[in-house]
Amino acid sequence: MKLKIKTGDTVRVVAGDHKGTEGKVLQLDREKNKAIVEGANMVSKHEKPSAKNPQGGIVKKEAPIHISNLSLIDPKSGENTRVGYEMRDGKKVRFAKKSNEVI
C-alpha cells in the first residue's frame, strides 16, 4: 500500500480516543502501516532504572497510530485534505487536493 503521509508532515487524528489531536509525524512503520505522531496517543510506560534514566519510573511516550486514522493538514487553510500526485516542471510532486498547494 502506498503511504501518502511522510515523516515530518503535520497531521490530525481523525478517529479513536485521541481524535482532533494535531502533531508532526516523527516516525513511520511501513510494514505495519503505523505512524508515531508528536503529542498524540500518549501512553504511560514503566521503565526500569538504567544509565540513561537513573530514576526509572513511569514515563509518558507516544504510541503508534494506524495511518487510516490520520489526515494530512492543508498548509494553506489548516483543514484536513487528501494528497494527490502530479508532474510539475518534469518532477513528480505531492499536492493538497483542497488548495492545490505543493506539500
N, C-alpha and C positions, 0 to 999 in steps of 0.2 A: 504494500500500500504506500502510495506517495504521501509523504508528510508535507503539508503546506505551511507548517509552523516551524520556524528555525530558532536556534539559540540566539538570545538577545532580543527577540520580538516582545512587544508589550501585548499581553493577552488578558482576557477577562474570563473568569469561571462562569459558565452558563448553566450548570447543573450540579446537584449534590449539596452537601452541607455547607460548603463554602461559596455558594452562588453569589455573584456580584463582586467577588474579590478580584482586584487587578494586580498585576505584577509582571516582572520580566522573566522570561524563560531562562533558567540557569543551566539546565542540562536536559538532553533528550535521550530516551532509550528506544531506538528504532525497532528492536526485536519485539518489545512488549507494547509498543505504541503508547508510551507514557512520557510525561514531562515533569520536571521539578520547577515549580513557579515560586519566585521570591515572595514570601509572606503569605502564601496560600497553602491550605491543607497542613497546618502546623500540628504536629503530634508531640506528645511528651514521651521521652525515651530515657530509661535508666542507663547510666554509663558507669562502669567500674573506674576507680581511680587509676590514672596512668601518668606517664611523664608529660603528655600533652595537657591533660586535665587532672592535676593532682588532687583536687577536691572530690571529683566524681559527682554522683548525684543525678538529679533529674534535669535533662536538657531538652529544650524545645528545638525541633528541626522540621524542615519541610519534607513531606512525603510525596511520592509520585502521584500524578493525576492522569487519567486517560485522556488522550488527545481529543476524543469526541466531546469531552466536557469543556473544551477551551474554544474561545473565539478570538480572532485577531482584532485589535483595536485600530480603527482607521486613524492614521496620523493627522489628517486634516480636521475631521469633525469630532473624533473621540468616541464614536459609536462602534458597535460590532460590525464587522464586514467579512465578506468572503474574499478569497485570494484567487487571482487569475494570473495566467502566464501569457506573454506575447512577445513577439520580436519587435524591438525598437532600436533603430540605428544599427542593425546587424547583431544585436545582443539579445539574449533571452532574459526578460526581467519579470519580477513579481510585481503585481499592482493590486491595490484595493479596489474591489468592484464598485463600492459606493461612490468614491470620489475620483476614481481613475488615476489616483496618485501612485507613483512608483514607491515601493517599500524598500 
